[in-house]
Amino acid sequence: MFNWFKSREERAKGYNVVPFPERAPVPLIEPPKSEQEYYSIGITSEGRITFKTGISTITMNRKGCQNLIEQLNLFMNQLEEENNE
């Protein structure tokens, strides 16, 4: 009835048998994604303000930073005026 002493090849030859795997499959584990920094704003030890984005860094004193803010506000006001026309 059953021939338990056949080799694996002999048993699989005449039957539709899927052999048992030799070792358990390794589960797919995704590595954790590293956190990516898009920009940073900080102060140096010399009291200057830094703005980093990508590979570019802007460093300026407080007066230069205030001047940049005023210029950006003026540019924003100009854009609003153009949109309202």
CYANA upper distance limits for C-alpha pairs under 8 A (distance plus 0.5 A):
  6 LYS  CA     10 GLU  CA      6.37
  6 LYS  CA     11 ARG  CA      6.65
  7 SER  CA     11 ARG  CA      6.80
  8 ARG  CA     12 ALA  CA      6.70
  9 GLU  CA     13 LYS  CA      6.39
 10 GLU  CA     14 GLY  CA      7.75
 11 ARG  CA     15 TYR  CA      7.34
 12 ALA  CA     16 ASN  CA      7.27
 12 ALA  CA     17 VAL  CA      6.03
 12 ALA  CA     18 VAL  CA      8.05
 12 ALA  CA     19 PRO  CA      8.03
 38 TYR  CA     53 THR  CA      6.56
 38 TYR  CA     54 GLY  CA      7.13
 39 TYR  CA     51 PHE  CA      7.77
 39 TYR  CA     52 LYS  CA      5.91
 39 TYR  CA     53 THR  CA      4.95
 39 TYR  CA     54 GLY  CA      7.51
 40 SER  CA     50 THR  CA      8.48
 40 SER  CA     51 PHE  CA      6.33
 40 SER  CA     52 LYS  CA      5.74
 40 SER  CA     53 THR  CA      7.29
 41 ILE  CA     49 ILE  CA      7.80
 41 ILE  CA     50 THR  CA      6.13
 41 ILE  CA     51 PHE  CA      5.09
 41 ILE  CA     52 LYS  CA      6.98
 42 GLY  CA     49 ILE  CA      6.28
 42 GLY  CA     50 THR  CA      5.72
 42 GLY  CA     51 PHE  CA      7.17
 43 ILE  CA     47 GLY  CA      6.37
 43 ILE  CA     48 ARG  CA      5.99
 43 ILE  CA     49 ILE  CA      5.04
 43 ILE  CA     50 THR  CA      6.40
 44 THR  CA     48 ARG  CA      5.79
 44 THR  CA     49 ILE  CA      6.88
 44 THR  CA     50 THR  CA      7.55
 47 GLY  CA     61 ASN  CA      7.71
 48 ARG  CA     59 THR  CA      6.94
 48 ARG  CA     60 MET  CA      6.00
 48 ARG  CA     61 ASN  CA      5.15
 48 ARG  CA     62 ARG  CA      7.24
 49 ILE  CA     59 THR  CA      6.09
 49 ILE  CA     60 MET  CA      5.92
 49 ILE  CA     61 ASN  CA      6.46
 49 ILE  CA     62 ARG  CA      7.33
 49 ILE  CA     65 CYS  CA      7.87
 50 THR  CA     57 THR  CA      7.24
 50 THR  CA     58 ILE  CA      5.99
 50 THR  CA     59 THR  CA      4.85
 50 THR  CA     60 MET  CA      7.10
 51 PHE  CA     57 THR  CA      6.15
 51 PHE  CA     58 ILE  CA      5.63
 51 PHE  CA     59 THR  CA      7.04
 52 LYS  CA     56 SER  CA      6.33
 52 LYS  CA     57 THR  CA      4.86
 52 LYS  CA     58 ILE  CA      6.94
 53 THR  CA     57 THR  CA      6.97
 60 MET  CA     64 GLY  CA      6.18
 60 MET  CA     65 CYS  CA      6.75
 61 ASN  CA     65 CYS  CA      6.76
 62 ARG  CA     66 GLN  CA      6.65
 63 LYS  CA     67 ASN  CA      6.68
 64 GLY  CA     68 LEU  CA      6.70
 65 CYS  CA     69 ILE  CA      6.81
 66 GLN  CA     70 GLU  CA      6.81
 67 ASN  CA     71 GLN  CA      6.74
 68 LEU  CA     72 LEU  CA      6.68
 69 ILE  CA     73 ASN  CA      6.69
 70 GLU  CA     74 LEU  CA      6.72
 71 GLN  CA     75 PHE  CA      6.71
 72 LEU  CA     76 MET  CA      6.64
 73 ASN  CA     77 ASN  CA      6.72
 74 LEU  CA     78 GLN  CA      6.78
 75 PHE  CA     79 LEU  CA      6.81
 76 MET  CA     80 GLU  CA      6.81
 77 ASN  CA     81 GLU  CA      6.75
 78 GLN  CA     82 GLU  CA      6.77
 79 LEU  CA     83 ASN  CA      6.75
 80 GLU  CA     84 ASN  CA      6.73
 81 GLU  CA     85 GLU  CA      6.92
